[in-house]
Amino acid sequence: MLFAALAFSVMGPLVKAVAPHIPAGESVFARALGGLGLSYWMVKRAGVSPWGRDRRLLLLRGVFGTISLIAYFEALTKLPLADATAIMYTNPIWTAFLARRVQREPLSPRVLGASLASLVGVVLIARPSFLFGAGDVALPLVPVLLALLAAFGSAAAYVTVREVSKTDHPLVIVFWFTLVALPASVPGLAAAPVWPTAGEWLGLAGVAISVQVGQVFLTRSLELEPAGRATSVSYVQVVFAFLWGVLVFGEALRAEAVAGATLIVASALLVALTPPARSVLTPEARPSTNASASGD
């Protein structure tokens, strides 16, 4: 899971690195195209039919994952890397609320408390001027909302995967995500197509490969360890994001952002480690993390 978090964390810097010239829609298309090819190869290698059984749920999972992916890539191009990643990691909170609404799972006081703490963390990162004053540096509202939309879309994908994993193989679920994401990304590509340079081609290829490698390690880790324990390790991706932001992009390490990220990670850990009877992250839902915090 540590290798998975590292692989997923590489995606963010690659998206930001090509962002000055390559629109987010084109990065989404590259991610979907590369992911579709790799996913199809993995499904065929496993000897599984890629078309699945419950195609309605597979399609719905793909839609939610695609919304999350597009929103996250847009947010990454306009927000500091660490801030976008930390806000994305509110998704376990939204997952718990959606599971309560859709699957009637209990919502414990711990989860409610974690939700409030996570909200405070987002506020500390975004620093809205109406709370902190006009003199403070606030993040732009629309990209922050996009990062929250990405987290919500990811949570919806988690809950959907919990259901579809009862009938379909995890590799088929991942394949369908890319199958939906590819045509959905075409309008964004067509709106402002840019021919990448050689370095940007490598960056776009790296986006697709890093996420696919992350999913391979993630799937293997969930075969070896209960989901709650395994996914708790994945939150180290926020730490990687801070490191990439500082070392690669020279982003300032704001005390408020660190405090906010700490609150979000602590809240997410609290939800992930909640006893199985009260959490959506139970062993029988192991494939759900294939929707993952990468924005898939």
Secondary structure, DSSP 4 states (H G I P E B T S, - for coil): -HHHHHHHHHHHHHHHHHTTTS-HHHHHHHHHHHHHHHHHHHHHHTT--TT-S-HHHHHHHHHHHHHHHHHHHHHHHHS-HHHHHHHHTTHHHHHHHHHHHHS-----HHHHHHHHHHHHHHHHHH--HHHH-TTS-PPPHHHHHHHHHHHHHHHHHHHHHHHHTTTS-HHHHHHHHHHHHHHHHHHHHHHS-----HHHHHHHHHHHHHHHHHHHHHHHHHHHS-HHHHHHHTTHHHHHHHHHHHHHH-----HHHHHHHHHHHHHHHHHHTS-GGG-S--GGGGGGGGG-TTT-
